[in-house]
Amino acid sequence: MTEENKVAIGCLSCYNDGRLTYKRMNADEVEAAWKGDGLAETVCDQPRTIYHNPEEWEVQDYDGPISRLSLGGWPNIENLILMMRLMDDDPDKYVPACSAAVDHYGGSPTVEQVEEIAEMMYCVGDQSLEDYFMEQAYDNGDIKNGDYWESYINWEDYAREQMYHYIEFNYDGNTYLLPHH
């Protein structure tokens, strides 16, 4: 499995006091803090005073594949937790789908948008695009073994032409294709 996704949640009140106070948390820890005492309160060890009120939080850093997304300092927490879980549960499917959803929808995609993109993506694996599209041509019956013109096909050019219909994403040594709409 690839690296687990974590986020560094920080207390803004501490930051304003000149202290960098944060805690790296996985999806379960973020959810427990969000539903429990609160995100900033979970991180902050300072007593509450008139000048120090640890209620405001910020995501200060992203670790793991979740860092590929531009979710910013104040993402929708419910969506963040779901995205982290998707990417942790099946990174080979959802990490490239998240990147593709950012490109397709812009900004911070929702989990539903990422799942929609994941269903439309094809995994080519680690084979070349030439080999992938050659296999597709034979599998679809566009060309058959023994056709007289079979040896004249330039598979590199054929693959380049096919790529006009797809957007390419790479993750962990594999190539993924997303059809253009």
N, C-alpha and C positions, 0 to 999 in steps of 0.2 A: 504494500500500500504506500502511496505517496504521503508526503508530510501532512499531518492533521492541520486543518485551518484553525487559526486563532486570531483574535483581535486584542489589541492593547486598549483597554478602557481606562480613561483617566478622569480625575476629578478637576473640573475647571476652577473651583474655588481654590484648591491647592496651587494650581498653575498661576492663578492671579496673585497668590501670596508668594510666588517665586519658587515653589517646589514642584518638581515633576513627580507626581504620584499616579501610578497606573498599575494595572494587573493584566497579564496575558490570560485570556480565557478562551476555551473552546465553546461550541454552540450550547452544550448543556449548561455550562457555567454562566454564560451570558443570559440564557433563559431563566435560570434560577435567580440570578441577581435582579433581572428585570421584573420578575414576578414577586420577588421577595422584598428586601430592604430598599432596593433601587440600585442603579448602576454605579453612581458616584459614591453612594454610601457604602457599597461593598468594597470599594477601592480605598477609600479615605480612612486613615487612622487618627485623624485630628478631631478634637472635640468640637462640637457645634457651638459657635459663639455668635454674637451680633455681627462680627466681621467675617466669620467663616461658616458658610452654609453649604454643605456638600450635597446639593441636589442636582447640579448641572454636570453633565458628563460629556465626553467627547471620545470618539474612536481615534486614538493617536497613531496607530499603526496596524497593518494587516500582515499576517504571516501565513504562508502557504499559498495555494493556488487562488484563494480569495483575493489576494493582493493584485491579481490581474485586472480586477474590476475597479472602476473609479467610483467607489461608493461614498467617498468623502468622510468628513468628521462626524456627521449626524445623520446616518442612514436610518431608514425605517427599520426598527429593531426586529419586528416580526419577520420581515423579508430577509434581513441579514441572517437571522438564525436558520431560516429555511434554506437559504442559499448555501450556507456553510454545511448544513446536513446533506444536501444534494451532492455537493462536491466531495464530502467525506465518504458518503456511501458508495458512489460510483464515479470516481474522478475521471476515468477514461471516457465516460459518456458526457458528464456535465461540465467539466472544466472547459473543453472546447465549445460546448453549447453556450456557456456563460459568455465567453469571449465573442462568439458569433451574435448573441442576443444584444450585447452592448453595441456592436457595429450596426446591427439591423434596427434596433429600437432606439438607440442612443441613451445616454444617461445611465440610470440604474434600472435594469430590467426587473420585472417581477418574476417570481418563481414560475408562474403559469407561462410567461413568455419564454423562459429558459426551457421548460419542458416541451413547449411547442417546437422550438428550434431543434432540440435534441431528437425529436421524432422525425424531423426532416433531414437530418445529417446522415451521411454515409461515411463509414470508416473504411478507408483504403488500406489501413495498416501501415507496414513499413515497406511495402512494395512500391515501385516507381509508378508514376501516373501513366506512363506508356504501357506498362504491363497491365495495370488496372483497366484501362480503356480497351486494350486489346482483348482481355478476357470478356469484358462486357459486350464487345462486338460479336465475339463467337457465341457467348451465352444467349444473346438476343436474336441470333440468327442473321445478323447483318452481313456476316461473312461465314463461309463454311470451309472446313478443311477440304483441300483439293480444288478450290476455285482457281481458275487459271490466272487471275490477277492478284492472288493472295501474296505472292512474293514482291509485288510492286508497291505495297502499302508502306508509307513512311509513318511508323507508329508515333514517332516524336511529334511530327506535324499534326497527326490525327489527335493526339492528346492535347496539344496546344489549342486546337480548334474546339475540342470538347470543353475545355476550361472556360470558354466564353459563357457557358451555361452554369458555372459554379464559382463559389468563393472558397478558397483553400484556407484551412486552419491546421496548425501543427501543435501537437502536444505529446510529450513523453515519447518522442521518436515515431509517432504515428501521424498520418495525414488524414484529415477529415474534409469532406466536401459538403457544402451547403448549396442547394440549387437556388438560382436567382428566381425571384417571384416575377 
